[in-house]
Amino acid sequence: MNQNYFFSSMLVIGLASMLSCTTDKKDDDPYVTPGISALSVLNDGSSYETVYDSAFINGNNFGPGTIDLDDFTVEDNAVLHLAYYTTQPSQQDPIPINFRFSIDLNSGTELELPPASGQFDAFPISSWGRPKYHFFPYSNTLAGVQITQLNGYMFNYIGSTDVKLEFETAGIMGDPDLSYRNFVVNHVSTSYGAFSKASLGFEGIGAQYDMFFGTRQEGHSLYCVYKNYLYEDEFIAISINTDSVLIDRLIYSQYGSGMANPVFTTQRKTQIRHNQPIAYGTQVNRHYSQDGSVMTFSVFNENAFIINTYRYDFASNTLTQNLSNIALDGTGIGLDYDLDEEGNVYYTGYAGNGSNTDGVSVYKRTALGKELAGSDDFMISGKVVRLKFLNDKVYLAVTASQSQNSIHQISIIRQK
């Protein structure tokens, strides 16, 4: 098994492979410790199965280390792409060690990373914290995004790893969406902003991408711009204001750059009314069909646990609402969720329909009601750090510790 390691105390993505219960290991691997293996996080008879796990002796004289997820996805219903990291304590900031690899879920073998992966510059040290690393949906294209402040009010997102993404604007806010169409940004509150066009490119590892991003507009909790590749140079803005979800076509006569405003006209494609209050604590999530033709998205009030979900078909220009002001009950702190292509919600909650606060279950919420997704109380131990609904199944990333936190592990489990 060919393995490569690249790590630094800087905020850098590493191209690496690690010890796994599903792959062979080399005796000279620097992070493989004889006798150390991951323990199952699943109860006997669980309707979930482990498709990958790894364990690490993690820590030193300065204290215990940590393990956490960056992102994962599944390509062609057969290959798991995974990026995660550990931290080692030091006299100063913890030292991150980053891992990335691909596993064939049918054979359990580790696959080589694409030759041009990770070819773009690493991130500089930043006081803004760890970059956000995301896989493009259902693909092995990994992009890292680091926000940095420029001159007091201008901000810069720098993309690294497999793709080069770079732009700047005033007042951007929110997590990036590395979508089929474009790099976009969630937005809340109000501020000045502009659209900018970045480098032209093509899809694939080591490419530079066309990018458009949305900036905050007054009264909008979500404002994103997508390039619709079904039609040449059609740019679609999806926004949610105080009473409506809006789909607009933006027709540019001049692109913005930095502080320069763009010049464009707006043509309404479709809209629907909503009655969800947009308040502090509102989050937005997105989910894509495998071919990218359908996007479902949600507006979730994390304080009240109230969710609304929507479905937009780029090809037919059809916008519908699935869930309207639905409470995700039986949950606690640390709720994680994803959507399917119809706008139904899969989310983590307490077992026993919320009555067993020591157990974890996954629930599916539709317009008709709530049901279990898999078996109830399916985990022995561990913490769910990410839930994804991929290829009609629930996938979960779970972290856990052994031996009083001296050993850390990560597992990817899948609904049978």
C-alpha positions as CSV (number, residue, x, y, z in Angstrom):
1,M,0.0,0.0,0.0
2,N,1.6,3.3,-1.1
3,Q,1.3,5.9,1.6
4,N,2.4,9.5,1.7
5,Y,2.4,11.9,4.7
6,F,2.6,15.7,4.6
7,F,2.1,17.6,7.8
8,S,3.1,20.8,9.5
9,S,2.4,23.0,12.5
10,M,0.9,25.5,10.0
11,L,-2.7,25.2,8.8
12,V,-1.9,22.8,6.0
13,I,-3.9,19.9,4.4
14,G,-1.9,16.7,4.5
15,L,-2.1,14.0,1.9
16,A,-2.0,10.9,4.0
17,S,-3.2,7.4,4.6
18,M,-3.8,5.8,8.0
19,L,-4.2,2.6,9.9
20,S,-7.6,1.1,9.2
21,C,-9.4,-2.0,10.1
22,T,-10.3,-2.3,6.4
23,T,-6.9,-1.9,4.9
24,D,-3.4,-3.4,5.1
25,K,-0.8,-1.5,7.1
26,K,3.0,-1.1,6.7
27,D,5.4,-1.9,9.5
28,D,7.3,1.3,8.9
29,D,4.3,3.6,8.9
30,P,5.2,6.5,11.3
31,Y,1.7,6.6,12.9
32,V,1.0,2.9,13.2
33,T,1.5,1.6,16.7
34,P,1.5,-2.2,17.2
35,G,-1.5,-3.5,19.2
36,I,-3.5,-0.3,18.7
37,S,-6.8,-0.6,16.9
38,A,-10.2,1.0,16.9
39,L,-13.0,-0.5,19.0
40,S,-16.5,-0.9,17.6
41,V,-18.8,2.0,18.5
42,L,-21.9,-0.1,17.6
43,N,-24.2,-2.2,19.7
44,D,-24.8,-5.9,18.8
45,G,-27.6,-6.2,16.4
46,S,-27.3,-2.6,15.2
47,S,-28.7,-1.7,11.8
48,Y,-25.5,0.2,11.1
49,E,-22.1,-1.1,10.0
50,T,-18.6,0.2,10.2
51,V,-17.0,0.9,6.8
52,Y,-13.8,2.5,8.1
53,D,-12.1,3.1,11.5
54,S,-8.6,4.1,12.7
55,A,-7.1,4.6,16.2
56,F,-4.1,6.7,17.3
57,I,-2.0,7.1,20.4
58,N,-2.6,10.8,20.7
59,G,-1.0,13.0,23.3
60,N,2.3,13.7,25.1
61,N,3.8,15.3,28.2
62,F,1.9,18.5,27.5
63,G,-1.5,16.7,27.7
64,P,-4.0,14.7,25.7
65,G,-4.5,15.2,22.0
66,T,-7.7,15.4,19.9
67,I,-9.2,13.9,16.7
68,D,-11.8,15.6,14.5
69,L,-13.4,15.4,11.1
70,D,-12.9,17.8,8.2
71,D,-15.3,16.2,5.7
72,F,-16.2,13.0,3.9
73,T,-18.3,12.0,0.9
74,V,-19.0,8.9,-1.2
75,E,-18.4,8.7,-4.9
76,D,-20.4,6.4,-7.3
77,N,-21.9,4.7,-4.2
78,A,-18.6,2.8,-3.9
79,V,-15.6,5.0,-2.8
80,L,-15.3,6.8,0.5
81,H,-13.3,10.0,0.4
82,L,-12.3,11.1,3.9
83,A,-10.3,14.0,5.4
84,Y,-9.7,14.4,9.2
85,Y,-7.0,15.6,11.6
86,T,-5.5,15.0,15.0
87,T,-3.8,17.5,17.2
88,Q,-0.7,17.1,19.4
89,P,-0.3,19.5,22.4
90,S,2.8,21.7,22.4
91,Q,4.2,24.6,24.4
92,Q,2.4,26.9,22.1
93,D,-0.6,26.1,19.8
94,P,-1.6,22.5,19.3
95,I,0.1,20.9,16.2
96,P,-2.4,19.6,13.6
97,I,-1.6,16.4,11.7
98,N,-3.9,16.1,8.6
99,F,-5.0,12.9,6.9
100,R,-6.7,12.3,3.6
101,F,-7.4,9.1,1.6
102,S,-9.9,7.1,-0.4
103,I,-11.3,3.6,0.3
104,D,-13.1,1.3,-2.0
105,L,-16.1,0.2,0.0
106,N,-16.6,-3.0,-1.9
107,S,-13.1,-4.4,-1.6
108,G,-11.9,-2.5,1.5
109,T,-8.7,-1.4,-0.3
110,E,-7.1,2.0,-0.2
111,L,-6.9,3.9,-3.5
112,E,-4.2,6.2,-4.8
113,L,-5.0,9.9,-4.6
114,P,-5.2,11.7,-8.0
115,P,-1.7,12.8,-9.2
116,A,-2.5,16.5,-9.1
117,S,-4.3,16.5,-5.7
118,G,-2.9,19.0,-3.2
119,Q,-1.0,20.9,-5.8
120,F,-2.0,24.4,-4.7
121,D,-0.2,26.5,-2.1
122,A,-0.7,25.7,1.6
123,F,-2.4,28.1,4.0
124,P,-0.4,30.7,5.9
125,I,-0.7,30.8,9.7
126,S,-3.9,32.7,10.5
127,S,-5.5,34.0,13.7
128,W,-8.8,33.2,12.1
129,G,-8.5,29.6,13.1
130,R,-8.4,26.3,11.1
131,P,-9.5,26.4,7.5
132,K,-12.7,24.7,6.4
133,Y,-12.1,21.7,4.2
134,H,-14.9,20.4,2.0
135,F,-15.2,17.8,-0.7
136,F,-17.2,18.7,-3.8
137,P,-20.3,16.6,-3.5
138,Y,-19.8,12.9,-4.5
139,S,-16.3,13.6,-5.7
140,N,-12.6,13.4,-4.7
141,T,-12.1,17.2,-5.2
142,L,-11.1,18.7,-1.9
143,A,-10.9,22.4,-1.3
144,G,-9.8,24.3,1.8
145,V,-11.0,27.8,2.6
146,Q,-9.4,30.2,4.9
147,I,-10.9,33.6,5.8
148,T,-8.5,36.4,6.4
149,Q,-9.2,40.1,7.1
150,L,-7.5,42.6,4.7
151,N,-8.0,46.3,5.5
152,G,-10.5,46.4,8.3
153,Y,-13.6,45.7,6.4
154,M,-12.6,43.8,3.3
155,F,-12.3,40.0,3.7
156,N,-10.6,37.3,1.6
157,Y,-11.4,33.7,1.1
158,I,-8.4,31.7,-0.1
159,G,-8.9,28.3,-1.6
160,S,-6.2,25.7,-1.6
161,T,-5.5,22.0,-2.0
162,D,-7.0,20.6,-5.3
163,V,-8.6,23.8,-6.6
164,K,-7.6,27.4,-6.6
165,L,-10.4,29.6,-5.3
166,E,-9.7,33.2,-4.4
167,F,-11.8,36.4,-4.1
168,E,-12.5,39.3,-1.8
169,T,-15.4,41.4,-0.8
170,A,-16.8,43.5,2.0
171,G,-19.0,42.0,4.7
172,I,-19.0,38.3,3.8
173,M,-20.3,36.0,6.4
174,G,-21.0,32.3,6.8
175,D,-19.6,28.9,5.7
176,P,-18.7,28.2,2.1
177,D,-20.7,25.9,-0.1
178,L,-18.5,24.0,-2.5
179,S,-21.2,23.0,-4.9
180,Y,-21.6,21.5,-8.3
181,R,-22.0,25.0,-9.7
182,N,-20.0,27.5,-7.7
183,F,-18.3,28.5,-4.5
184,V,-20.9,30.5,-2.6
185,V,-21.4,31.9,0.9
186,N,-24.2,31.9,3.4
187,H,-25.3,35.3,4.6
188,V,-27.2,36.8,7.5
189,S,-27.7,40.4,8.7
190,T,-26.9,43.4,6.5
191,S,-23.8,44.9,5.0
192,Y,-22.3,46.3,1.8
193,G,-21.0,43.7,-0.7
194,A,-20.3,43.0,-4.3
195,F,-19.9,40.1,-6.8
196,S,-16.6,39.3,-8.3
197,K,-15.4,36.9,-11.0
198,A,-12.3,34.8,-10.4
199,S,-10.1,32.8,-12.7
200,L,-11.6,30.7,-15.5
201,G,-10.9,27.0,-15.4
202,F,-12.3,23.6,-15.9
203,E,-13.7,20.9,-13.7
204,G,-11.3,18.4,-12.3
205,I,-8.4,17.9,-9.8
206,G,-5.9,20.7,-10.1
207,A,-8.3,23.1,-11.8
208,Q,-9.2,26.7,-11.3
209,Y,-12.9,27.3,-11.1
210,D,-15.3,30.0,-12.2
211,M,-16.6,31.5,-9.0
212,F,-19.4,33.8,-8.1
213,F,-20.4,34.5,-4.6
214,G,-23.3,36.2,-2.9
215,T,-23.0,39.0,-0.4
216,R,-25.3,40.1,2.3
217,Q,-28.5,42.0,1.3
218,E,-30.8,43.7,3.7
219,G,-33.3,41.4,5.3
220,H,-31.9,38.3,3.7
221,S,-30.8,35.2,5.7
222,L,-29.5,33.4,2.7
223,Y,-28.1,35.0,-0.5
224,C,-26.2,32.8,-2.9
225,V,-25.3,33.0,-6.6
226,Y,-25.0,29.9,-8.7
227,K,-23.9,29.5,-12.3
228,N,-26.4,27.3,-14.1
229,Y,-24.4,25.3,-16.5
230,L,-27.5,24.1,-18.3
231,Y,-27.6,27.5,-19.9
232,E,-24.6,29.6,-21.0
233,D,-23.8,32.4,-18.6
234,E,-27.0,32.1,-16.6
235,F,-26.5,33.2,-13.0
236,I,-29.1,32.3,-10.4
237,A,-29.5,34.0,-7.1
238,I,-31.3,32.1,-4.3
239,S,-32.4,34.3,-1.4
240,I,-34.7,34.1,1.6
241,N,-36.1,37.3,3.0
242,T,-38.6,37.9,5.7
243,D,-41.6,36.4,3.9
244,S,-40.4,34.7,0.6
245,V,-38.0,32.4,-1.0
246,L,-36.8,34.0,-4.2
247,I,-35.1,32.6,-7.3
248,D,-33.8,35.4,-9.5
249,R,-31.8,35.4,-12.7
250,L,-28.9,38.0,-12.6
251,I,-28.0,39.5,-16.0
252,Y,-24.6,41.2,-15.8
253,S,-23.3,44.0,-17.9
254,Q,-20.3,44.5,-15.6
255,Y,-18.8,42.2,-13.0
256,G,-17.7,43.6,-9.7
257,S,-14.2,43.5,-8.4
258,G,-13.1,44.2,-4.8
259,M,-14.9,47.5,-3.8
260,A,-16.3,48.0,-7.3
261,N,-20.0,47.2,-7.5
262,P,-21.3,45.0,-10.3
263,V,-23.9,46.2,-12.8
264,F,-26.7,43.8,-13.5
265,T,-30.5,43.5,-13.8
266,T,-32.7,41.1,-12.0
267,Q,-35.3,38.8,-13.6
268,R,-37.6,36.9,-11.2
269,K,-37.7,33.2,-12.2
270,T,-40.0,31.9,-9.4
271,Q,-40.8,32.4,-5.7
272,I,-42.9,31.0,-2.9
273,R,-44.1,32.6,0.4
274,H,-42.9,31.4,3.8
275,N,-43.9,32.2,7.4
276,Q,-40.8,31.3,9.4
277,P,-39.3,34.1,11.5
278,I,-35.7,34.8,10.5
279,A,-34.0,35.4,13.8
280,Y,-30.6,35.1,15.5
281,G,-29.5,31.4,15.5
282,T,-30.8,30.8,12.0
283,Q,-28.8,28.3,10.0
284,V,-28.9,27.2,6.3
285,N,-28.0,23.8,5.0
286,R,-27.8,22.4,1.4
287,H,-28.0,19.0,-0.2
288,Y,-27.4,18.0,-3.8
289,S,-28.6,15.2,-6.0
290,Q,-25.7,13.1,-7.5
291,D,-26.0,14.8,-10.9
292,G,-26.3,18.3,-9.4
293,S,-29.6,19.1,-11.0
294,V,-31.5,19.3,-7.7
295,M,-30.6,21.3,-4.6
296,T,-32.6,21.0,-1.4
297,F,-32.0,23.5,1.4
298,S,-33.2,24.3,4.8
299,V,-33.7,27.2,7.2
300,F,-33.2,26.0,10.7
301,N,-33.6,27.9,14.0
302,E,-31.1,26.2,16.3
303,N,-32.6,27.9,19.4
304,A,-36.2,26.7,18.8
305,F,-35.3,23.6,16.8
306,I,-37.7,24.7,14.0
307,I,-37.0,23.8,10.4
308,N,-38.3,24.7,7.0
309,T,-37.1,22.8,3.9
310,Y,-37.2,23.6,0.2
311,R,-36.4,21.9,-3.1
312,Y,-35.2,23.6,-6.3
313,D,-34.8,21.9,-9.7
314,F,-32.4,23.9,-11.8
315,A,-33.5,22.2,-15.0
316,S,-37.3,22.7,-14.7
317,N,-37.1,25.9,-12.6
318,T,-39.4,24.3,-10.0
319,L,-39.3,25.5,-6.4
320,T,-41.4,23.7,-3.7
321,Q,-41.5,23.6,0.0
322,N,-41.6,20.2,1.9
323,L,-41.4,20.9,5.6
324,S,-43.0,24.0,7.1
325,N,-42.2,25.1,10.7
326,I,-41.6,21.6,11.8
327,A,-40.0,21.0,15.3
328,L,-37.2,18.5,15.5
329,D,-38.0,17.0,18.9
330,G,-36.1,14.6,21.0
331,T,-32.8,16.4,20.3
332,G,-30.1,17.8,22.5
333,I,-27.0,19.9,22.2
334,G,-24.9,18.9,19.2
335,L,-27.8,18.1,16.8
336,D,-26.5,17.2,13.3
337,Y,-28.7,16.7,10.2
338,D,-28.8,16.4,6.5
339,L,-31.5,16.4,3.8
340,D,-32.5,14.0,1.0
341,E,-33.5,15.1,-2.5
342,E,-37.1,15.7,-1.5
343,G,-36.3,17.9,1.5
344,N,-36.9,15.3,4.2
345,V,-34.6,15.7,7.3
346,Y,-32.4,13.0,8.8
347,Y,-31.1,14.1,12.2
348,T,-29.5,12.8,15.4
349,G,-31.4,12.7,18.6
350,Y,-31.8,11.0,21.9
351,A,-32.8,7.3,21.7
352,G,-36.2,6.1,22.7
353,N,-38.0,8.9,20.9
354,G,-36.1,11.4,23.1
355,S,-36.6,9.6,26.4
356,N,-33.2,8.0,26.7
357,T,-30.6,10.7,27.0
358,D,-27.8,8.2,27.3
359,G,-28.4,6.8,23.8
360,V,-28.3,8.0,20.2
361,S,-30.7,7.4,17.4
362,V,-31.2,8.8,13.9
363,Y,-34.7,10.0,12.9
364,K,-36.2,10.8,9.6
365,R,-38.7,13.7,9.6
366,T,-41.2,14.0,6.7
367,A,-44.3,16.1,6.2
368,L,-46.2,13.0,7.5
369,G,-44.3,12.5,10.7
370,K,-41.2,11.2,12.4
371,E,-39.7,7.7,12.1
372,L,-36.5,5.9,13.0
373,A,-33.8,5.7,10.4
374,G,-32.2,2.4,11.4
375,S,-32.3,0.8,14.8
376,D,-32.9,2.6,18.1
377,D,-30.0,3.3,20.4
378,F,-27.4,1.8,18.0
379,M,-24.2,3.0,19.6
380,I,-22.1,1.8,22.5
381,S,-20.0,4.9,22.8
382,G,-18.6,7.8,20.8
383,K,-19.8,11.2,19.6
384,V,-21.4,11.8,16.2
385,V,-19.5,14.6,14.5
386,R,-21.2,14.5,11.1
387,L,-24.3,13.0,9.5
388,K,-24.7,12.8,5.8
389,F,-27.5,11.2,3.6
390,L,-25.7,9.7,0.6
391,N,-26.9,7.3,-2.0
392,D,-30.2,6.7,-0.1
393,K,-28.3,5.8,3.2
394,V,-27.4,7.5,6.4
395,Y,-23.6,7.8,7.0
396,L,-22.2,9.0,10.3
397,A,-18.7,10.0,11.3
398,V,-18.1,9.1,15.0
399,T,-15.1,10.0,17.2
400,A,-14.3,8.2,20.5
401,S,-11.5,7.7,23.0
402,Q,-9.9,4.8,24.8
403,S,-7.6,4.3,27.8
404,Q,-8.6,7.6,29.6
405,N,-8.2,9.7,26.4
406,S,-4.7,8.4,25.6
407,I,-6.0,6.7,22.4
408,H,-8.4,8.5,20.0
409,Q,-10.3,6.9,17.1
410,I,-12.6,7.9,14.2
411,S,-15.2,5.6,12.6
412,I,-17.4,6.0,9.5
413,I,-20.6,4.0,9.9
414,R,-23.3,3.4,7.4
415,Q,-27.0,2.3,7.5
416,K,-27.3,-1.3,6.4
